[in-house]
């Protein structure tokens, strides 16, 4: 496991113990960066308008499209650090 991968996994664990719950936009950003860093570009069909939560998550992830896994991992780590 690379150093970046290890720090990414550590940040994921730390995200569960933040001093306060981030706002919804920050949560979407965390979700998008995590998915981009772990899976890569968004996949599948965009959820319909009746599933607003999944649609928002999909749209957030789609905004990270094209970002390398390494860039997304580092951005995720930096965001977690800023929330501590």
C-alpha positions in Angstrom: 0.0 0.0 0.0 1.4 3.4 -1.0 1.8 6.2 1.6 -0.9 8.2 -0.1 -3.3 5.2 0.0 -2.5 4.7 3.7 -3.1 8.4 4.5 -6.4 8.2 2.5 -7.6 5.2 4.5 -6.6 6.9 7.8 -8.5 10.1 6.7 -11.6 7.9 6.0 -11.4 6.5 9.6 -10.9 10.0 11.0 -13.9 11.2 9.1 -16.1 9.2 11.5 -14.8 11.1 14.5 -14.9 14.7 13.4 -15.6 17.2 16.2 -18.9 18.3 14.5 -21.0 17.1 11.5 -20.1 18.9 8.3 -22.8 20.7 6.4 -24.5 18.9 3.5 -22.4 20.6 0.8 -19.2 19.5 2.6 -20.6 16.0 3.0 -21.3 15.8 -0.7 -17.7 17.0 -1.5 -16.3 14.3 0.9 -18.5 11.7 -0.8 -17.4 12.8 -4.3 -13.7 12.9 -3.4 -13.8 9.5 -1.7 -15.6 7.9 -4.6 -13.3 9.5 -7.1 -10.2 8.4 -5.1 -11.4 4.9 -4.6 -13.4 4.0 -7.7 -12.5 6.7 -10.3 -14.9 8.5 -12.7 -18.6 8.3 -12.0 -20.4 5.2 -13.4 -24.0 4.3 -14.1 -27.1 6.2 -14.9 -28.0 9.4 -13.1 -30.8 8.7 -10.6 -34.2 10.2 -11.3 -35.5 13.4 -9.8 -37.6 11.5 -7.2 -34.4 10.2 -5.5 -33.0 13.5 -4.6 -30.3 12.3 -2.2 -28.8 9.8 -4.6 -29.1 12.3 -7.4 -27.1 14.9 -5.4 -24.4 12.3 -4.6 -24.2 11.3 -8.3 -24.0 14.9 -9.4 -21.3 15.7 -6.8 -19.2 12.7 -7.9 -19.7 13.7 -11.6 -18.2 17.1 -10.8 -14.9 15.3 -9.9 -14.8 13.5 -13.2 -11.4 13.6 -14.8 -9.6 14.1 -11.6 -6.9 11.4 -11.0 -7.4 9.0 -8.1 -4.2 10.5 -6.5 -5.5 14.1 -6.8 -8.9 13.0 -5.3 -7.2 11.2 -2.5 -5.0 14.1 -1.6 -8.0 16.5 -1.8 -10.0 14.2 0.5 -7.1 14.0 3.0 -6.8 17.8 3.0 -10.5 18.4 3.5 -10.6 16.0 6.4 -7.6 17.7 8.0 -9.3 21.1 7.6 -12.5 19.8 9.4 -10.6 18.5 12.4 
